[in-house]
Amino acid sequence: MSFTGVVHMGRAAIAIPDPTRPFWLGLPYWLVGGILILALFGAFQVYYWVGRRLGEKLYDSRVGVRLGRERIASIERVLEKWGALAVFGCFWVPMLRHTLPWVAGALRVSYPWYLVATAAGCLTWAPMWWFGLTAAVWSFLQLAARSPITAAAVAVLAAAALAWYLVRRRRKRAATS
């Protein structure tokens, strides 16, 4: 793997892959990112049309039962209040990202506006995660190559933080039930 450079931030180094050299399956970094953006855009279109097809049946579907009527109703209120802006914003809110497109289809949100909002969301959210996540992974690998003990400590801390978050969230849900 060839790197464009290493950016030093204090003592931490962030490695950035060379965008023109083969990255994954022989494809350049920028092309893999573009393919991922298109895949995300396609998935959001599928979500919309499945939700549109389900319509009112969304409440009784497996997805609807899992989400719960209250959550679907709150998403409907967000969509009714904000419209296409809510579709764009759902990319930045973890739970909405996976539920709002189905509900938008069920509510028959204007498809041209939905299309524009999802395109804008994909073009802003996906590259941030693509570049950021790749930089984080390569930085971790570079850290592991230099200091395996430090990398192991970072991995343990990250796992502990994730476990703490999941336990806290589960307790919060149990307390509201």
C-alpha positions as CSV (number, residue, x, y, z in Angstrom):
1,M,0.0,0.0,0.0
2,S,1.3,3.4,-0.9
3,F,0.6,6.4,1.2
4,T,0.1,10.0,0.1
5,G,1.6,11.0,3.4
6,V,1.4,10.9,7.1
7,V,-0.2,13.8,8.9
8,H,1.1,14.3,12.4
9,M,-1.3,15.7,14.9
10,G,0.6,16.1,18.1
11,R,2.1,12.7,18.7
12,A,-0.6,10.8,16.8
13,A,-0.1,10.1,13.1
14,I,-2.9,9.7,10.6
15,A,-2.0,7.7,7.4
16,I,-3.8,8.6,4.2
17,P,-3.7,6.1,1.3
18,D,-2.6,7.4,-2.1
19,P,-5.8,8.0,-4.1
20,T,-4.4,6.9,-7.4
21,R,-2.7,3.6,-6.5
22,P,-4.5,0.3,-6.3
23,F,-6.4,0.1,-3.0
24,W,-8.9,-2.7,-2.9
25,L,-9.4,-5.4,-5.6
26,G,-6.9,-3.4,-7.7
27,L,-9.2,-0.4,-7.8
28,P,-8.0,3.1,-6.9
29,Y,-9.0,4.6,-3.6
30,W,-11.2,7.3,-5.1
31,L,-13.1,4.7,-7.3
32,V,-13.8,2.4,-4.3
33,G,-15.2,5.5,-2.5
34,G,-17.3,6.4,-5.5
35,I,-18.7,2.9,-5.8
36,L,-19.6,2.9,-2.1
37,I,-21.4,6.2,-2.4
38,L,-23.4,4.9,-5.4
39,A,-24.2,1.7,-3.4
40,L,-25.5,3.8,-0.5
41,F,-27.6,5.9,-2.8
42,G,-29.0,2.7,-4.4
43,A,-29.9,1.2,-1.0
44,F,-31.8,4.4,0.0
45,Q,-33.8,4.2,-3.2
46,V,-34.7,0.5,-2.4
47,Y,-35.7,1.5,1.2
48,Y,-38.0,4.2,-0.2
49,W,-39.7,2.0,-2.7
50,V,-40.1,-0.9,-0.2
51,G,-41.7,1.5,2.2
52,R,-43.9,2.9,-0.5
53,R,-45.0,-0.6,-1.5
54,L,-45.7,-1.5,2.2
55,G,-47.6,1.7,2.9
56,E,-49.8,1.2,5.9
57,K,-48.6,-2.4,6.2
58,L,-45.3,-1.0,7.4
59,Y,-46.8,-1.0,11.0
60,D,-47.5,-4.8,10.8
61,S,-44.4,-5.8,8.9
62,R,-41.4,-7.4,10.6
63,V,-39.5,-4.1,10.3
64,G,-42.5,-2.1,11.7
65,V,-43.0,-4.5,14.6
66,R,-39.3,-4.3,15.4
67,L,-39.3,-0.5,15.2
68,G,-42.5,-0.1,17.2
69,R,-45.5,2.1,16.5
70,E,-44.3,4.9,18.7
71,R,-40.9,5.2,16.9
72,I,-42.6,5.1,13.4
73,A,-45.1,7.8,14.6
74,S,-42.2,10.0,15.8
75,I,-40.4,9.6,12.4
76,E,-43.6,10.5,10.6
77,R,-43.8,13.7,12.7
78,V,-40.2,14.5,11.8
79,L,-41.0,13.9,8.1
80,E,-44.2,16.0,8.2
81,K,-42.4,18.9,9.8
82,W,-39.1,18.9,7.8
83,G,-39.9,17.0,4.6
84,A,-36.9,16.5,2.3
85,L,-34.6,18.3,4.8
86,A,-35.4,15.4,7.2
87,V,-34.2,13.0,4.5
88,F,-30.9,14.8,4.2
89,G,-30.6,15.1,8.0
90,C,-31.2,11.4,8.5
91,F,-27.8,10.6,7.2
92,W,-26.3,12.3,10.3
93,V,-28.6,10.7,12.9
94,P,-27.8,7.0,13.5
95,M,-31.3,5.7,14.2
96,L,-33.0,7.9,11.6
97,R,-30.5,6.8,8.9
98,H,-31.9,3.3,8.9
99,T,-35.6,3.9,9.5
100,L,-36.6,7.2,7.9
101,P,-36.3,6.1,4.3
102,W,-38.9,3.3,4.8
103,V,-41.3,5.7,6.5
104,A,-40.7,8.3,3.7
105,G,-41.8,5.8,1.2
106,A,-44.8,4.7,3.2
107,L,-45.8,8.4,3.6
108,R,-45.3,8.9,-0.1
109,V,-42.9,11.8,0.3
110,S,-42.3,13.5,-3.1
111,Y,-39.9,11.2,-4.9
112,P,-38.1,13.9,-6.8
113,W,-37.4,15.8,-3.5
114,Y,-36.4,12.5,-1.8
115,L,-34.0,11.8,-4.7
116,V,-32.3,15.2,-4.3
117,A,-32.1,14.9,-0.6
118,T,-30.6,11.4,-0.7
119,A,-28.1,12.4,-3.3
120,A,-27.0,15.4,-1.2
121,G,-26.9,13.2,1.9
122,C,-24.8,10.5,0.1
123,L,-22.4,13.1,-1.3
124,T,-21.8,14.7,2.0
125,W,-22.0,11.9,4.6
126,A,-20.4,9.0,2.8
127,P,-17.1,10.6,1.9
128,M,-16.7,11.9,5.4
129,W,-17.0,8.3,6.7
130,W,-15.1,6.8,3.8
131,F,-12.1,9.0,4.2
132,G,-12.3,9.3,8.0
133,L,-12.8,5.5,8.6
134,T,-10.0,4.6,6.2
135,A,-7.6,7.1,7.8
136,A,-8.5,5.7,11.3
137,V,-7.9,2.1,10.1
138,W,-4.6,2.9,8.4
139,S,-3.5,4.9,11.4
140,F,-4.3,2.0,13.7
141,L,-2.4,-0.4,11.4
142,Q,0.6,2.0,11.4
143,L,0.4,2.2,15.2
144,A,0.3,-1.6,15.4
145,A,3.4,-1.8,13.2
146,R,5.3,0.6,15.4
147,S,4.0,-0.4,18.8
148,P,1.9,-3.6,19.1
149,I,1.4,-3.1,22.8
150,T,0.1,0.5,22.4
151,A,-2.2,-0.8,19.6
152,A,-3.5,-3.6,21.8
153,A,-4.2,-1.0,24.6
154,V,-6.1,1.2,22.1
155,A,-8.1,-1.8,20.9
156,V,-9.0,-2.8,24.5
157,L,-10.0,0.8,25.4
158,A,-12.2,1.0,22.3
159,A,-13.8,-2.3,23.1
160,A,-14.4,-1.2,26.7
161,A,-15.9,2.1,25.5
162,L,-18.2,0.2,23.1
163,A,-19.3,-2.3,25.8
164,W,-19.9,0.6,28.3
165,Y,-22.1,2.4,25.7
166,L,-24.1,-0.7,24.9
167,V,-24.7,-1.6,28.5
168,R,-25.7,2.0,29.3
169,R,-28.1,2.0,26.3
170,R,-29.6,-1.4,27.3
171,R,-30.1,-0.2,30.9
172,K,-31.7,3.0,29.7
173,R,-34.1,1.1,27.5
174,A,-35.0,-1.3,30.3
175,A,-35.7,1.6,32.6
176,T,-38.2,3.2,30.1
177,S,-40.0,-0.1,29.5
